[in-house]
Amino acid sequence: MNDDEQRLGSAADRARWRRYLADERAEAAVYRELAARREGEEREILLALAAAEGRHEAHWLALLGGDDAGVPRADVRTRLLGALARRFGSIFVLALAQRAEARSPYADDPDATAAMAADERIHGEVVRGLAARGRRRLAGTFRAAVFGANDGLVSNLALVLGIGATGVPAPVVLFTGIAGLLAGALSMGAGEYVSVRSQRELLEASAPDPTAREALVDLDIDANELALVYRARGMTDEESREHAALVVARVQAAGRHTPTDALAVTAHDDDAVGTGLSAAVSSFSFFASGALIPVLPWIFGLSGTAAVVTATVLVGIALLATGAIVGLLSGASPLKRALRQLGIGLGAAAVTYLLGLAFGTTLA
């Protein structure tokens, strides 16, 4: 190999560099697409990530001697991210981007610098942080939605399979499934409303009394009882004294117009909990939509084994989909979560079906 060939790399090296170049360009485009749908700090962070990918792009382009001819398309995952970012710009894209950053090959590639490998690892944490913000915003209603849909799928499938296995006529199975749908959806909606309302009330009870701040201006500064408030809220003795001193200084400067956050230590997490009504509506709607799927074969006139098999297949597909969505949002493997959801759901339904067969044989 002559000096020029050694400097420019082998044909295999150059092919790999072109592939990296294509991926870096596509990843930078994904971050720019996401930034275009956001504002403020999140927009700045995403643009900074795009700029970092641009530096990596420049590295591979320099190794290629500035020749970007023959650069292939980015890999399928990165192109999918780009398409999702253009159309949705959602938490799903950030969750996928988090997984993509974690799969970077730079740590084991001799032509990638240590700084580039470190960048990719840190990018994964940056994207994880951005995704976490979206997850917190979704937490209340999303939890109710996923739990409701999964419960509707599994409980109503188990119900119709268990009843169907006893040998009763198809109309009985159909009306049993509809009754299970309505009863379960109403129960889920009511239970979720009470649960979320109770959680919000507990958080509100832990929030500082807004009228207590009016007493701060008359506190004995030397005794400074305010430090005890912060110690009771979890600060150490030293931290509470330092924080109290800062607050007292603010109070003295403000006079009777005491800052509204003077007694707060951390913001509460009300937004992550969601509202009772939104959680109830989500839970009712998703339970009902999930519970409807097992009943569809009987609605369309099927009966017996054909209805059982069709209902099981439809529910299996839905369980795979909900499991994959949870996996995506949690940054875990969508396939593992989908298979876990499928195994648990169909396992529960299988137990009920076997019990139905046993009771059917006894009744016969």
C-alpha positions in Angstrom: 0.0 0.0 0.0 1.5 3.3 -1.0 1.5 6.5 1.2 -1.6 8.0 -0.5 -3.6 4.8 0.0 -2.5 4.6 3.6 -3.5 8.2 4.2 -6.8 7.9 2.5 -7.6 4.5 4.0 -8.6 1.2 2.3 -11.7 0.8 0.3 -13.4 -0.8 3.3 -12.3 2.0 5.6 -13.7 4.6 3.2 -17.0 2.8 2.8 -17.3 2.8 6.6 -16.4 6.5 6.8 -19.1 7.3 4.2 -21.6 5.3 6.2 -20.7 7.3 9.4 -20.9 10.5 7.4 -24.4 9.7 6.2 -25.6 8.8 9.7 -24.1 12.0 11.2 -25.8 14.2 8.6 -29.1 12.4 9.2 -28.9 12.6 13.0 -28.1 16.3 12.8 -31.2 16.8 10.6 -33.3 14.9 13.2 -32.2 17.3 16.0 -32.8 20.3 13.8 -36.3 19.0 13.0 -37.0 18.5 16.6 -35.6 22.0 17.5 -37.9 23.6 14.9 -40.9 22.3 16.9 -39.7 23.6 20.3 -38.7 26.9 21.8 -36.6 28.3 24.6 -34.1 26.0 26.4 -35.1 22.8 24.7 -34.6 24.3 21.3 -31.1 25.6 22.2 -30.2 22.1 23.5 -31.3 20.4 20.4 -29.5 22.8 18.1 -26.3 22.3 20.2 -26.7 18.5 19.6 -27.1 19.1 15.9 -23.9 21.3 15.9 -22.0 18.5 17.7 -23.2 16.0 15.0 -21.9 18.5 12.5 -18.4 18.3 14.1 -18.5 14.6 13.8 -19.6 14.9 10.2 -16.6 17.2 9.5 -14.2 14.5 11.0 -15.4 11.8 8.6 -15.4 14.2 5.7 -11.8 15.2 6.4 -10.7 11.5 6.4 -12.4 11.2 3.0 -10.3 14.1 1.8 -13.4 16.2 1.3 -14.9 13.8 -1.1 -18.5 13.0 -0.2 -19.3 11.3 -3.5 -21.0 8.0 -3.1 -22.2 8.6 0.4 -25.0 6.1 1.1 -28.3 6.7 2.7 -28.4 6.7 6.4 -29.4 3.5 8.2 -33.1 2.6 8.5 -33.4 3.6 12.2 -32.0 7.1 11.6 -34.2 7.6 8.5 -37.2 6.5 10.6 -36.2 9.0 13.3 -36.1 11.8 10.7 -39.5 10.9 9.3 -41.0 10.9 12.7 -39.4 14.1 13.7 -40.7 15.9 10.6 -44.3 14.6 11.2 -44.6 14.5 15.0 -41.6 15.9 16.8 -42.8 13.9 19.9 -41.6 12.1 22.9 -41.5 8.9 20.8 -38.7 10.5 18.6 -36.6 11.5 21.7 -37.0 8.0 23.2 -35.8 6.4 19.9 -33.0 8.9 19.6 -31.9 8.0 23.2 -31.6 4.4 22.1 -29.8 5.3 18.9 -27.2 7.4 20.7 -26.6 4.4 23.1 -25.7 2.2 20.1 -22.8 4.4 18.8 -19.9 2.3 17.4 -17.3 5.0 18.0 -15.9 3.6 21.2 -14.6 0.5 19.2 -13.7 2.3 16.0 -9.9 3.2 15.7 -10.7 6.1 13.3 -13.1 7.8 15.7 -11.5 10.1 18.3 -12.0 9.5 22.0 -13.8 12.9 22.2 -16.3 11.7 19.6 -17.0 8.5 21.5 -17.5 10.6 24.7 -19.8 13.0 22.8 -22.1 10.2 21.8 -22.3 8.8 25.3 -23.1 12.2 26.7 -25.6 12.9 23.9 -27.5 9.8 25.1 -27.8 11.4 28.6 -28.8 14.8 27.1 -31.5 13.1 25.0 -32.5 11.1 28.1 -33.0 14.3 30.0 -35.1 15.9 27.3 -37.2 12.7 27.0 -37.7 12.6 30.7 -39.3 16.1 30.5 -41.8 14.7 28.1 -42.3 11.6 30.1 -43.2 13.6 33.2 -45.7 15.6 31.2 -47.3 12.4 29.9 -47.0 10.4 33.2 -50.5 10.8 34.6 -52.7 10.4 31.6 -50.3 8.0 29.8 -50.2 5.6 32.8 -54.0 5.6 32.9 -54.2 5.0 29.2 -51.8 2.1 29.0 -53.1 0.5 32.2 -56.7 0.9 30.9 -56.1 -0.5 27.5 -54.1 -3.4 28.8 -56.6 -4.2 31.5 -59.5 -4.0 28.9 -57.7 -6.3 26.5 -56.8 -9.0 29.1 -59.8 -8.9 31.4 -62.4 -9.0 28.6 -60.5 -11.6 26.6 -60.4 -13.7 29.7 -64.1 -13.1 30.3 -65.3 -14.0 26.9 -63.0 -17.0 26.5 -63.9 -18.3 30.0 -67.7 -17.9 29.2 -67.3 -19.2 25.7 -65.4 -22.3 26.8 -68.4 -23.4 28.9 -70.3 -24.0 25.7 -73.0 -21.3 26.1 -74.6 -19.8 22.9 -72.7 -17.1 21.0 -75.2 -14.3 21.9 -74.5 -15.0 25.6 -70.8 -14.6 25.1 -71.4 -11.4 23.1 -73.6 -9.8 25.8 -71.3 -10.9 28.5 -68.4 -9.2 26.7 -70.4 -6.0 26.3 -71.4 -6.0 30.0 -67.7 -6.6 30.9 -66.7 -3.7 28.7 -69.2 -1.2 30.3 -68.6 -2.4 33.9 -64.9 -2.4 33.6 -64.7 1.0 31.8 -66.9 2.7 34.3 -65.0 1.1 37.2 -61.7 2.1 35.8 -62.7 5.7 35.1 -64.2 6.1 38.6 -61.3 4.5 40.3 -58.7 6.6 38.3 -60.6 9.8 39.1 -60.6 9.1 42.8 -56.9 7.9 42.8 -55.6 11.0 41.0 -57.7 13.4 42.9 -56.5 11.8 46.2 -52.9 12.1 45.0 -53.3 15.7 44.1 -54.9 16.5 47.4 -52.0 14.8 49.3 -49.6 17.0 47.3 -51.6 20.1 48.0 -51.6 19.3 51.7 -47.8 19.2 51.6 -47.4 22.5 49.9 -46.5 25.6 52.0 -49.4 27.6 53.4 -49.5 30.8 51.3 -50.6 32.9 54.2 -47.6 31.7 56.4 -45.2 33.8 54.4 -46.8 37.0 55.8 -45.3 36.2 59.2 -41.7 36.1 57.8 -41.2 39.9 58.0 -41.8 39.8 61.8 -39.5 36.8 62.5 -36.7 37.2 65.1 -33.8 37.3 62.7 -31.3 36.0 65.3 -33.4 33.0 66.3 -34.5 32.5 62.6 -37.3 29.9 63.0 -37.4 29.7 59.2 -34.5 27.3 59.2 -36.6 24.8 61.0 -39.1 24.9 58.1 -36.4 23.9 55.7 -35.1 21.2 58.0 -38.6 19.8 58.3 -38.8 19.7 54.5 -35.6 17.6 54.1 -32.6 20.0 54.2 -29.6 19.4 56.4 -29.0 21.8 59.3 -26.3 23.7 57.4 -28.3 23.9 54.2 -31.4 25.1 56.0 -29.5 27.9 57.8 -27.9 29.1 54.5 -31.2 29.0 52.7 -33.0 30.7 55.5 -30.4 33.5 55.6 -30.9 34.1 51.8 -34.7 34.1 52.2 -34.5 36.5 55.2 -32.4 38.9 53.1 -35.0 38.8 50.3 -37.8 39.4 52.8 -36.0 42.4 54.3 -35.5 43.8 50.9 -39.1 43.2 49.9 -40.7 44.4 53.1 -44.3 43.5 53.4 -44.3 42.2 49.8 -42.8 38.9 50.7 -41.8 36.6 47.8 -44.5 34.0 47.2 -41.9 31.2 47.0 -40.2 32.1 50.3 -41.3 28.9 52.1 -40.9 26.6 49.2 -38.0 24.1 48.9 -38.8 22.3 45.7 -41.7 22.7 43.2 -44.4 20.2 43.5 -45.1 17.5 41.0 -48.7 18.2 40.3 -48.2 18.3 36.5 -46.7 14.8 36.5 -49.8 13.5 38.3 -52.3 15.0 35.9 -55.8 15.9 36.6 -58.5 13.6 37.9 -60.9 14.2 35.0 -58.3 13.7 32.2 -57.0 10.5 33.9 -60.6 9.2 34.3 -61.5 10.0 30.6 -58.3 8.4 29.4 -58.8 5.3 31.6 -62.5 4.9 30.5 -61.7 5.4 26.8 -58.7 3.1 26.6 -60.3 0.4 28.7 -63.4 0.5 26.5 -61.3 0.4 23.3 -59.2 -2.4 24.6 -62.2 -4.4 25.9 -64.0 -4.0 22.6 -61.3 -5.9 20.6 -62.0 -9.4 22.2 -65.7 -9.0 21.5 -65.3 -8.1 17.8 -65.5 -11.7 16.5 -68.8 -12.3 18.1 -70.1 -8.9 17.0 -69.4 -9.9 13.4 -71.2 -13.2 13.8 -68.4 -15.7 14.5 -68.8 -18.3 17.1 -67.1 -21.4 18.6 -63.4 -22.1 17.9 -63.2 -19.5 15.1 -64.3 -16.7 17.4 -61.9 -17.8 20.1 -58.9 -18.0 17.8 -59.8 -14.7 16.1 -60.2 -12.9 19.5 -56.9 -14.3 20.8 -55.0 -13.2 17.6 -56.5 -9.7 17.7 -55.7 -9.2 21.4 -52.2 -10.6 20.9 -51.5 -8.0 18.2 -52.9 -5.2 20.4 -50.8 -6.4 23.4 -47.6 -6.5 21.2 -48.4 -2.9 20.1 -49.0 -1.5 23.6 -45.9 -3.3 25.0 -43.8 -1.9 22.2 -45.1 1.7 22.8 -44.3 1.4 26.5 -40.8 0.1 25.6 -40.2 3.0 23.3 -41.3 5.6 25.8 -39.2 4.0 28.6 -36.1 3.8 26.4 -36.1 0.0 26.8 -36.2 -2.6 24.1 -39.6 -2.4 22.3 -39.4 -6.1 21.4 -38.8 -7.3 24.9 -41.6 -5.2 26.4 -44.0 -6.3 23.6 -43.2 -10.0 24.2 -43.5 -9.6 28.0 -46.9 -7.9 27.5 -48.1 -10.7 25.2 -46.9 -13.5 27.5 -48.6 -12.0 30.6 -51.8 -11.1 28.8 -52.4 -14.4 27.0 -51.2 -16.4 30.0 -54.0 -14.8 32.1 -56.6 -15.5 29.4 -55.4 -19.1 29.0 -56.0 -19.8 32.7 -59.5 -18.5 32.5 -60.2 -20.4 29.3 -59.1 -23.7 30.9 -61.3 -23.0 33.9 -64.2 -22.4 31.5 -63.5 -25.7 29.8 -63.5 -27.4 33.2 -66.8 -25.8 34.3 -68.3 -26.6 30.9 -67.5 -30.2 31.2 -68.9 -30.3 34.8 -72.1 -28.5 33.7 -72.5 -30.9 30.8 
